[in-house]
Amino acid sequence: MSKPNSNKQDLSQEQRAKLFALLEARFEKNMQRHKGIKWADVQSRLEAHPAKLWSLNEMEDSAGEPDVVGHDKKSGEYLFFDCSPESPKGRVSVCYDRAGLESRKEHRPANTAIDMATAMGVEILTEEQYRELQKLGEFDLKTSTWILTPPDIRKLGGALFCDRRFGQVFTYHNGAQSYYSARAFRACLRV
């Protein structure tokens, strides 16, 4: 992930231009993900909320390939999800959360999904959001993705993850302390 230019986590003009070009190209290439949405409107919204650009850049730098997947007409917000074919490579091998990491006696990973998402200024996809993403394409055919786990499951030591196998989307459970080289998390950002 990139280092911010200041405490405000601003991107330079060059970084902004590069990010806008990349996002626009991805947007135009994948119109099935955002029918009825115009790039000019998305770019205008991004320009009005420059603090969100840093989070989008973090999604991109960790191989998430963020793209617009929806628009909330009430709030005016555009919804970005990680749309990389497999779980973002820059976020693999992490426990679900800090409590899961701390419970490991040995072989601790360097980070957690929740801590990374917080540091990036994004949220982890919910199960509902993950299933919506899967309606836009086929994702995680070889990898899996931590999803936001309900507090009652987390209280008991568990955490949830999803993937796509055999043409179906599956939701599973693991101990929150587990981690795998093929499991990361997908992010959601509202702009």
N, C-alpha and C positions, 0 to 999 in steps of 0.2 A: 504494500500500500504506500501511497505517496506521503511525503512529509508536507504539512501545511506551510505556507509562506509566512504566516503570522499566527498570533493567538486566535484570530478570527477564522482561521482555516480558509483564507482566500486563495483563489487560483490566479495565476498571472494571466495577462491578456492572451498570451500565446497558448497557455493550457486551456483557457476557455474556448478559444477559437478551434483548437484541435478537438476538444470534447464535443462542441456543437456540431462540427463536421462529421464526427464519428456517429453521434446519436442520430443526426439527420439521415445519414446513409443507411443506418440500420432500420430506422423508421420507414424509409421509402422502400427498402428491400422486403419488409415484412408487414405489408398493409393489412393482411388478414388478422393481425393482432389488435388493430385499432381502427376498425371500419368507421367512417364518418368523422374522424378526427384529422385536422389539418396540422402539418408541421409548424406553419407560421404561428398558429395559436399556442402550440406547446412551447415554441421558442420564446414567444412573448411572455408567457407565464414564467418560464425559467429566468428570463432577464429581470422580471419583477421580483424574483426570489433568489438572488444570487448565492445566498448561504447554502441552498440545496445543491448547488453545482459541486461543491466539495464532496458531498455524500455520493452523488452520482459518479464522480471521478473515482472515489474509493471503490464503488461497486465495479467500475470498469477495470481499475488497476488490479483487482483480485480475481479477474476473469469471469465476472458475472454477466457481462453483455446485457446491461440494462436496456429495456425498451418500454414504451408506453403500452399499457394493456387496458386502460380504461379512463373514463372521465366522469367525475362527480359533478353533475350539472348544478346542484345546490350550492356546493362550496366553491366550484370552479377548479378544484384540484384535479391534476392528472396523476394517474397511478403508474408508477414504474415498478416492474418486477425484473429480477434476474432471468434472462432468457437464454443463457448458455445451454447447449444441448445436454451437457452433464453438469453435475454440481460444480460450482466455481472452484477451480484448482487452488486458488490463493486462500481458501478457507477450509481445507480438509484437515483431518486428524485432530479434531477438537472435541472435547467433552461438551455436553449440553450447556452447563452453567458452572459458576464458581463453586457451588456446594458439591457438585459432582466431581470436579477437579480436586478439591480439597479432600474428598473421601478416598482418593486413590493413595495407596501406600507406596507404590512404586510405578515407574514408567509413566510419569505424568506428562501429558501433552503441554505444549507451550501456551495454549490459550483455550477459551471456551467460545461457543457460538454466541451466547448472550452477551458476553463481554465484547467480542468483536463487533457485533451489530450495534451495540451502544456506542462504541468508539467511532464507528462509521457514521453514526447519526441516522440509522435505518432500523427497521423492524424485521423480525423473522416472519416468514409467511405462516399464516394460520393454515389449518387443514383445508378449510373452505377456499382460501386463496390458492393453495397448492392445486386443488382440484380444478379451479377456474383456469389456472395456468395450463394444466394438462389438456384443456379443451382447445387451446390455441396451437398445439403441436404435441410432439412426443418428446418428453424430457426425462432424464435420469433412467435411461435404459440399461446402464451399467453401473450407475452410482446411486446413492441415496441422499436424502436431505432431511436434516433436523427441522421440525416444525414447532411452532409455539405450543407448548404443553400446558394443558389446564392445571391449575393449582392443586386440585385434589389428586391428580395422578403424580404430580411432581412431589407432593408431600410424602408420598409413599416410596419415593426413590426412583420413580420411573420417568422416562422422557419418550416422546413420540418422534417417529421419522416416517418418511414416505418414499416411494419409488414407483416406477412403472415397469411391469413385467407381464409377459403373456397378453399384451393388449389391454391390461387393466391397471388402475392406480390402487396401490395397497398402502395401508397405514399399519405400522408396527410399533412395538415398544422395545426399549432397552433400558438398562440402568443408565442414569444420567452421567455416570462416571465413564461409560464406554466411549471409545473413539476408534475410527477406522480410516484408512487412507482413501477410501472411496466414499466417505460421507462428509458433507459440508453443510452449509445452510444457504438458503436463497433469501434475498432481501426484498423488502417492499419499501418504497419511498413515495410519499405524497408530496406533490409540488403544487 
